[in-house]
Amino acid sequence: TISKRLQTIARYCPEGARVADIGSDHALLASYLLVKGIASHVIAGELNEGPYQAALKQIHTLQEGHRASVRKGDGLAVLRSGEVDVICIAGMGGQLISSILEAGADKLSGVKRLILQPNVGEEVVRRWFMDNGWRLIAETIMEEDGIIYEILVAEPGHVTLPYDEKDRTLEELLRIGPFLWEEKSPVLEQKWLNEREKWHKVLAQLQKSDKPEAAERIKQIQAEVKWIDEVI
Ligand code: SAM
């Protein structure tokens, strides 16, 4: 079976949806969505030849060719307008995910849901939603094999709640995640403990340095650590 991470993504796919998985690698998510009868049709998009071949092979073994298509190309360029209801993009940085959405903006009309799993830079994705007429409707944070993942789900619309009337500023909620902040799960706490730990290591290195720019960087990082201490 597939990873808990991909299963969690699949849970956000409405039944009967036509789903594109962009950057599908071995098309494991697309296959799962078909085999479990969640998606009515899937499109697996891949930029690179190796994973594209792997996806073709995987879909071929399912013998569901009439309900699946594997396409090689950059981001949303593999899609025609109106072809899918849901787009999943998982396992890339938030910056890359946002730039894929940005570059393919013309393919987003008619799309009812985005399910995104940025490996880093979740904040960039939340900001992209807000600036581009997508409303965050759900978030999940989870751990698998010692790695923490966040899954962000959005639908067309404009932001009202949950970004305001909270004890955190908009900037802070974009970083932490408004739903994650509300839920305050132990995994969220662990994520920020890890983050703090990482900065402590950087600080220890910088404190050994006698470069003039180190002092400025130390101040910035200390401010960051102070913020994390307040959050968790
Ligand atoms: N989505 C899968 C998952 O979450 O397990 C695979 C993640 S893998 C780390 C990222 C995949 O995205 C790679 O197979 C890579 O070739 C592909 N990729 C990177 N940039 C892409 C782009 N602009 N368009 C389509 N695929 C891309």
Residues whose N, C-alpha, C, O or C-beta is under 5 A from the ligand:
A	BS01	SAM	I22 G23 S24 D25 G45 E46 L47 N48 P51 G73 D74 G75 A90 G91
